[in-house]
Amino acid sequence: MVESKKIILVGIPGVGKTTLLAKIVDHIKDHQKSVSVVSYGTLMFEVAKENGLNDRDELRKLPVSKQQELQKTAAEKIAAHNEEIVIIDTHAFISSPEGYYPGLPEHVLKIIQPSNFVSVSAKPEEIYSRRMSDDTRNRDKITLANVKKELDVQSGMISACAVITGSPVKYILNREGKVDEAAEKIIKALGL
C-alpha cells in the first residue's frame, strides 16, 4: 500500500485557490495518481448541518470550543483518506468574534499529519477586486487594509504550522493571468 501524501493548501478568499487546485488535480490525474481534494470548511459545515447550522459562513461565528469540535471531526475524516495524494483546501485562520483563530491548530495537525504546506497569496488589490465581484458568499465587509492584514496573519499561521509539524511550506504568488505559472511552481515543489 502506498502511503498517502497529505498536502495542505491555504489561501485567503480571493487568491484563486479553486482555479489553482483544478490545474494541479488535472496534472496529477494525467500522471495516473489517485487524488482527492477535500475542502476542510465544507467538511466542517456538513458535520455542523447535522446540528442545525444552515449557512457555512456562520461557522466562524460559533464559539471557539464548538469550532474545535468540528475541526477535530473533520480532521479525523481527512486522515482516513488513502488516495496517493490528498489535497486539503482550507484557510490558515478563522476570523471569529474572539479574534483570529488558527484554522490548523496543533491538535488538527497531529491528526492529519500533513507532508507539505502550500500558502497561496496574490496582490492585495487583486484579492480585493475578486472579492468585491464575488456575490456567492455571505462575507464580512472588507477593505484593502483588511486584505493586507489577512495575508500577514496567514503567513504567520502557516509558518507556525510548518514549525509544529516539521513539514516544508511553499509560498506561491498567484498573479492575475498567471495561474499556469503558479500551478507549475506548486507541482514542482511537491514533486508531483
N, C-alpha and C positions, 0 to 999 in steps of 0.2 A: 504494500500500500504506500502511495506517495504521500509525504507529509504536506499538509495544506499550508500555503503561503498566505498569511493574512496581512493585507495592506490597508492601512487607514488613510483615507484621503479626506482632508479637511479644507474648507473654504467658506468664507462668509457669503451670505446671499449676494448674488450678482457677479461672482468671479468667473462663472462659466463652467462650474464643475460638471453639470449634466452633459454638456457638449463634449467636454474632455473625456468623460467616462465612456461615452459612446465610441469615440475613436480608439481608446485603449482596449475596450472589450472586443471591438472588431479585430484589432491586431492579435489579441490573444487567441481568439477563435480561429483566425487564419493560420495560427501555428498549432492547431489541434490540441489545445489545452482546455480542460474544463474550467469554467469561470462562473462565478456568481457575483452580483453586485447587491449589497444589502444596504438599504437606507436605514440608518440607525433610528432617526426620528420617526420614520414610518412604522418601524417595528415597535417602537415605544408607544406610538399612537394606537396601533392595533391592540396592544395589551390594555391601554387606558380606555379604549372604547368599550371593552368588556365591563369596565367600572363606570360607564355612563358619560365619559367625555365625548363631546360631539365635534370639536374643532381642533385640528392639530396645533394651530397657533396658540391654543390655550395651555398646552403642555408647559411652556416656560413660566406660566403664572401659577402653577401648582407649588405647594410648599416643597422646599428642597428635599425633605425626607421622602415625600411621595415620588419626586423625580428620581431619587436614588434607588428606590424600589423598582421603578420602571426600567432604569438603566441596567440594573442587575439582571432582571428577567430577559431583557433584550440581549445583553452580553452573553448570557448562557445559550440563547438560541443561535447567536452568531458563532460561538465557539463550537457548536455541534456541526457546522458546515464542514464538509470534507472534500469539496472541489479542490483542484490543484491550486487555483488562485481564487481567493475570496477578497473582494474589494469592499471595504466598509466606507460608505459615503456618509459623512457626518460633519458636525461643527466642533471646533475646539472648545467652545464655551457656549453657555446659555445665558442670555441677559434676563435675569429674573428680578423681582422686586427687591431681593436682598443684595443684588449686585451681580457680578459676573461669576457664574458657577461653572466649574470645569465640565466640559462635555465628555471628557475621558479621565475621570478621577482614577486614582490608583487601584481601587477595588475592581473597576471595569477592565483596566489594562491587565490585571492579573488573570482575569477570566478569559479574555480574548487572546492574549499573548501575541500581539502583532509582531510581524517580522520587519515591517517598514512603515514609515510615515511619509506622506506627501502633503505639503502645505501649499495650497494654490492661492495666489493673490492676483490682483490686477491694479491698474492705476485707479486711485480713489475716484477720479472724475468719471471713469468708465463704469465703475461699480454703481455710483450714484445714478448715472443715466440709465443703466439697465434696471435698477430697482424702481425708478420712477415710472418706467414703462411696463412694469410687471403688475397687472391687476388680478393675478390668480391667487394671491395670498393676502392674508389679513395681518400685515406687518405694522410695526410701530413706525411713527413718523421718523424721518431721517434727515440728517444734514451731512454735508461734506465732512465736517469735523467729526461727526459720529462714525462715519465710514473709516476715517483715518485712525480713530481710537480703536475700532473693532479690529483693524488689521494689526495694530500693535498688540492688542490683547491676544489675538490668535497666535502671533509669533511667540509670545511668552508662554502661552499654554502648551503649544506643540513642542517647544524646546524642553519644557519640563517633562512631557511625556517621553521624549527621547532619552532624557537622563534617567528617568524611572525604569524604563524597560531595557536600556542599552541598545535600542534599535535605531538605525540611521533615519534621518529626516532629510528629504529633498525639498528645497524651496523652489517653486515654479511661478514665474510671472506669466500669466495668460493674457497677452496683449491683444487688443482688438484686431481681428482679422488674421491672427497668428496661431490659431488653435492647433493646427497640424504640427507646428514647431514645438509648442508646449507639450503636446501628446508624445512626440518623439523623444523629448528630453526625459519624460517620465518613464517611458518604455525602456530606454537605455539605462537609466539609473536603477531600475528594478530588475534588470537582466532578463526582460521578457522578450 
